Amino acid sequence: MNSSLYDIVDVKFTSHAGYSYSGRAAAFAFGNIDPEKFSRVFLLGPSHHYYTPKCALSRATIYKTPVGDLPIDLEVIEELKATGKFEMMDLRVDEAEHSMEMHLPYLAKVFEGYPVKIVPILVGALNAENEAAYGQLLGKYLDDPSNFFSVSSDFCHWGSRFNYTRYDKKHGAIYKSIEALDKMGMDIIETGDPDAFKNYLLETDNTICGRHPISVFLHMTKNCSTKIRIKFLRYEQSSQCKSMRESSVSYASAAARVDA
């Protein structure tokens, strides 16, 4: 992989599990950020604990991390709120959700000393119509070169505890089957086609917890004038499953750039 292609990064897709599990994979994406280019970070993460069929905005004014604080862009929050399309998160919901929280220390460290603000968006259980609608609404923000987007998702959650044990023996061991499944999805995400990604999920039911934030972002790329190119940089699994009694979670990270 020629990482120099991605020195100019506009978007990052990466995982949100504990740092001992997914930290290394996430770092491959965060390490591509040029903090001098950006003054605002949109953070899209899936909702794990709170059900909503919409997207929700934070009521907080600042997110604190052990390595620095990140002020929230209240002007953009108000602009999005004024559309009438967003809920406002209860602070308890905000505090309980880890999908965006796990990205914050990386962002605080990368942007240390730079005047960055963040726009956290909790992405609920959207149907296909709403994924497209939010993609259309947010697409214009991709055209602002001072905006950066961080999209949070783990990949396959495999095992009986996740109620997902799809196994295609033609790939060999179970972990190889999981890898083939995930990489099929990663290849489709790289095409930028939200409909192809939706069909992949319908066909495989892969347990990608950030499917809705990813889908929203893919629709965003179809509703902006900027041409975005996505490339996955790293793929890992928490363990290599070899029997049906085992389980694992997959982690992948990607960067995207403006394609000249």
Backbone torsions as a table, in degrees:
resi	resn	phi	psi	omega
1	MET	NA	125.1	178.5
2	ASN	-86.8	95.7	-174.4
3	SER	-67.4	-19.8	-179.2
4	SER	-64.4	-22.0	175.6
5	LEU	-60.2	-25.4	-171.9
6	TYR	-114.0	30.0	173.6
7	ASP	-67.4	-29.1	179.1
8	ILE	-105.2	100.7	-170.7
9	VAL	-114.5	137.2	177.5
10	ASP	-112.0	-23.7	-172.9
11	VAL	-142.2	147.7	174.9
12	LYS	-134.3	129.6	169.8
13	PHE	-106.2	127.9	173.3
14	THR	-161.6	175.0	-168.7
15	SER	-83.1	175.0	-176.5
16	HIS	-142.8	25.6	176.1
17	ALA	-80.7	-178.2	176.8
18	GLY	-55.0	146.9	-175.0
19	TYR	-60.5	-31.2	179.3
20	SER	-67.8	-21.1	178.8
21	TYR	-94.6	-51.8	-169.9
22	SER	-114.3	0.8	-174.1
23	GLY	-59.0	-42.3	-177.9
24	ARG	-66.0	-44.2	179.2
25	ALA	-61.4	-41.9	-179.7
26	ALA	-63.3	-38.4	-176.5
27	ALA	-62.2	-27.2	179.2
28	PHE	-63.9	-30.1	177.7
29	ALA	-85.5	-48.8	-177.6
30	PHE	-61.7	-30.2	-179.2
31	GLY	-67.9	-10.2	179.5
32	ASN	-90.9	-5.5	-174.3
33	ILE	-77.7	131.6	171.3
34	ASP	-98.2	103.2	-173.3
35	PRO	-66.7	-16.7	179.7
36	GLU	-73.4	-19.6	-175.2
37	LYS	-84.1	-23.2	-166.4
38	PHE	-123.0	144.3	176.4
39	SER	-120.5	-4.4	-178.1
40	ARG	-146.0	138.7	177.5
41	VAL	-122.5	119.2	170.1
42	PHE	-86.8	127.6	-176.3
43	LEU	-117.1	111.9	-179.0
44	LEU	-108.3	119.1	179.8
45	GLY	-134.8	149.4	179.0
46	PRO	-75.7	155.2	177.3
47	SER	-91.7	121.2	179.6
48	HIS	-96.3	-26.5	-170.4
49	HIS	-117.3	-19.0	-173.3
50	TYR	-121.6	126.5	179.7
51	TYR	-87.8	129.3	169.1
52	THR	-151.9	141.2	176.1
53	PRO	-86.3	7.4	-176.9
54	LYS	-123.7	-173.6	169.6
55	CYS	-100.0	152.8	-176.5
56	ALA	-130.2	147.7	-179.5
57	LEU	-108.5	154.7	-179.3
58	SER	-79.1	145.6	172.6
59	ARG	-92.9	-7.6	-177.4
60	ALA	-71.7	162.7	175.2
61	THR	-108.3	-16.7	-179.5
62	ILE	-155.4	142.1	171.2
63	TYR	-105.9	124.9	-180.0
64	LYS	-97.4	138.9	175.1
65	THR	-131.6	163.9	179.4
66	PRO	-64.6	-16.7	-176.7
67	VAL	-114.9	11.6	179.0
68	GLY	145.3	159.0	-177.6
69	ASP	-103.5	150.4	-178.3
70	LEU	-123.6	109.7	178.2
71	PRO	-72.2	144.9	179.2
72	ILE	-89.3	139.6	-179.0
73	ASP	-78.4	91.7	-174.6
74	LEU	-66.8	-28.7	179.3
75	GLU	-65.9	-44.2	178.7
76	VAL	-70.7	-38.3	176.2
77	ILE	-56.4	-45.5	179.5
78	GLU	-65.5	-37.4	178.7
79	GLU	-63.1	-43.5	178.6
80	LEU	-69.9	-41.8	178.9
81	LYS	-58.5	-37.4	-176.8
82	ALA	-66.5	-16.3	177.6
83	THR	-71.2	-20.5	-177.3
84	GLY	77.1	7.9	-176.3
85	LYS	-98.2	-7.2	-173.4
86	PHE	-116.5	146.0	166.7
87	GLU	-84.5	164.8	169.8
88	MET	-107.8	125.6	-178.1
89	MET	-69.9	136.7	164.8
90	ASP	-64.3	143.8	-178.5
91	LEU	-59.3	-31.8	178.3
92	ARG	-67.3	-37.0	175.4
93	VAL	-64.8	-44.5	179.8
94	ASP	-58.4	-47.3	-177.8
95	GLU	-68.2	-31.6	-176.3
96	ALA	-78.2	-23.2	-174.3
97	GLU	-84.5	126.5	-176.0
98	HIS	-99.7	-11.3	-171.7
99	SER	-63.6	-36.9	175.6
100	MET	-90.5	-34.1	-177.9
101	GLU	-55.1	-40.0	-176.2
102	MET	-68.6	-17.9	177.3
103	HIS	-84.7	-21.0	-169.6
104	LEU	-62.3	-46.9	179.7
105	PRO	-61.0	-36.0	175.7
106	TYR	-59.9	-48.8	-178.1
107	LEU	-64.1	-41.9	179.3
108	ALA	-61.2	-39.2	-179.9
109	LYS	-72.4	-45.7	-178.6
110	VAL	-62.5	-39.3	-176.5
111	PHE	-97.0	16.8	179.2
112	GLU	-57.5	124.4	-180.0
113	GLY	87.6	-0.8	179.7
114	TYR	-114.0	144.9	-175.2
115	PRO	-82.9	69.9	-178.3
116	VAL	-97.3	147.5	172.1
117	LYS	-123.6	157.2	-177.3
118	ILE	-120.9	153.7	177.8
119	VAL	-126.0	91.2	-179.5
120	PRO	-77.0	131.3	178.0
121	ILE	-129.4	113.5	176.4
122	LEU	-82.9	121.4	-176.0
123	VAL	-99.1	117.1	-176.6
124	GLY	-83.1	-163.9	-178.0
125	ALA	-81.7	76.2	-174.4
126	LEU	-77.6	143.6	168.7
127	ASN	-82.8	173.6	-174.9
128	ALA	-60.7	-37.5	-179.9
129	GLU	-63.4	-42.8	-179.2
130	ASN	-72.9	-33.6	174.4
131	GLU	-57.6	-45.1	179.4
132	ALA	-66.3	-39.2	-178.1
133	ALA	-66.1	-44.5	178.0
134	TYR	-68.1	-33.9	175.7
135	GLY	-62.3	-39.5	178.4
136	GLN	-68.4	-41.0	-178.4
137	LEU	-66.1	-39.9	-174.8
138	LEU	-90.8	-11.1	-173.8
139	GLY	-56.3	-36.0	-176.6
140	LYS	-62.3	-26.3	-178.4
141	TYR	-71.5	-19.6	175.2
142	LEU	-69.3	-22.4	-177.8
143	ASP	-82.1	-8.2	176.8
144	ASP	-90.2	112.9	-175.6
145	PRO	-67.4	-9.2	177.5
146	SER	-88.8	-3.2	179.6
147	ASN	-95.6	138.6	174.4
148	PHE	-121.5	147.2	-178.4
149	PHE	-122.1	129.9	177.6
150	SER	-118.0	115.6	-174.8
151	VAL	-110.6	123.8	-170.9
152	SER	-102.4	126.3	176.5
153	SER	-165.4	139.6	161.9
154	ASP	-90.1	171.5	176.5
155	PHE	-107.4	-138.9	-168.3
156	CYS	-57.8	128.6	169.7
157	HIS	-102.2	102.8	-170.4
158	TRP	-110.8	138.4	175.9
159	GLY	133.1	164.8	-176.8
160	SER	-63.5	-28.6	-179.8
161	ARG	-70.7	-17.0	175.5
162	PHE	-103.6	2.8	-177.3
163	ASN	56.2	38.2	179.5
164	TYR	-146.6	109.2	-177.5
165	THR	-132.2	35.9	177.0
166	ARG	-58.9	131.5	-177.9
167	TYR	-146.8	117.5	176.8
168	ASP	-104.0	104.9	-172.2
169	LYS	-64.4	-16.9	-178.6
170	LYS	-65.3	-17.4	179.7
171	HIS	-89.9	-5.2	179.6
172	GLY	100.1	-131.8	-178.3
173	ALA	-61.7	159.8	-177.6
174	ILE	-56.6	-44.4	-176.5
175	TYR	-64.5	-27.8	176.1
176	LYS	-72.2	-35.0	176.0
177	SER	-65.5	-41.8	177.4
178	ILE	-62.0	-43.9	-179.7
179	GLU	-61.4	-43.1	178.9
180	ALA	-62.5	-40.6	178.5
181	LEU	-62.5	-48.5	-179.5
182	ASP	-63.8	-43.4	-175.4
183	LYS	-69.8	-26.3	171.9
184	MET	-61.8	-45.1	178.3
185	GLY	-66.5	-39.8	178.8
186	MET	-62.7	-41.2	178.3
187	ASP	-61.4	-39.7	179.8
188	ILE	-68.9	-41.3	177.4
189	ILE	-59.5	-38.8	179.5
190	GLU	-62.7	-25.3	177.1
191	THR	-72.6	-20.5	-178.3
192	GLY	77.1	14.3	-175.3
193	ASP	-96.1	105.6	-178.2
194	PRO	-65.9	-31.5	179.8
195	ASP	-70.1	-39.5	177.3
196	ALA	-65.3	-37.8	178.0
197	PHE	-65.9	-41.4	178.4
198	LYS	-62.6	-42.6	178.5
199	ASN	-64.0	-39.2	177.0
200	TYR	-60.0	-43.9	179.9
201	LEU	-66.4	-39.3	178.5
202	LEU	-65.0	-37.7	-177.2
203	GLU	-77.0	-37.3	-173.0
204	THR	-105.2	-23.6	-173.5
205	ASP	56.3	28.0	179.8
206	ASN	-55.3	135.7	-172.1
207	THR	-84.1	59.4	177.5
208	ILE	-84.7	107.8	-170.0
209	CYS	-69.8	-23.2	178.3
210	GLY	-97.8	29.4	-178.0
211	ARG	-57.9	-38.4	-177.5
212	HIS	-73.2	-46.0	173.8
213	PRO	-59.1	-40.2	178.2
214	ILE	-62.1	-45.5	-179.7
215	SER	-62.7	-41.8	177.4
216	VAL	-59.3	-45.3	-179.0
217	PHE	-64.5	-40.8	178.5
218	LEU	-61.4	-37.6	175.2
219	HIS	-68.2	-33.6	176.6
220	MET	-58.9	-41.3	-178.5
221	THR	-64.9	-22.4	178.1
222	LYS	-86.4	-8.4	-176.1
223	ASN	-121.2	30.3	175.4
224	CYS	-136.8	164.3	179.8
225	SER	-89.5	-10.0	-179.8
226	THR	-83.0	134.4	177.2
227	LYS	-88.7	118.8	-175.8
228	ILE	-107.0	135.5	177.1
229	ARG	-119.0	125.2	-176.8
230	ILE	-105.5	138.1	177.1
231	LYS	-142.1	125.6	176.0
232	PHE	-76.1	138.6	-174.0
233	LEU	-109.5	-27.0	-172.9
234	ARG	-153.1	143.1	175.2
235	TYR	-139.7	133.2	179.2
236	GLU	-145.0	163.3	172.6
237	GLN	-127.2	147.6	-178.7
238	SER	-65.3	-28.0	175.1
239	SER	-161.0	163.0	180.0
240	GLN	-99.3	102.7	-178.0
241	CYS	-72.0	129.5	177.7
242	LYS	-124.6	-7.2	176.6
243	SER	-139.1	161.1	-177.4
244	MET	-70.6	-8.6	178.7
245	ARG	-85.2	-12.6	-174.8
246	GLU	-92.9	173.4	178.1
247	SER	-148.8	160.5	178.0
248	SER	-158.4	162.9	170.8
249	VAL	-125.6	138.3	-179.9
250	SER	-98.2	148.5	179.5
251	TYR	-130.7	134.7	178.4
252	ALA	-139.8	148.9	176.2
253	SER	-132.3	145.1	-178.8
254	ALA	-139.0	155.8	171.7
255	ALA	-122.9	155.1	176.5
256	ALA	-133.5	152.9	-178.5
257	ARG	-138.9	162.5	172.5
258	VAL	-74.5	124.5	-179.5
259	ASP	-88.1	113.9	-175.8
260	ALA	-65.2	NA	NA
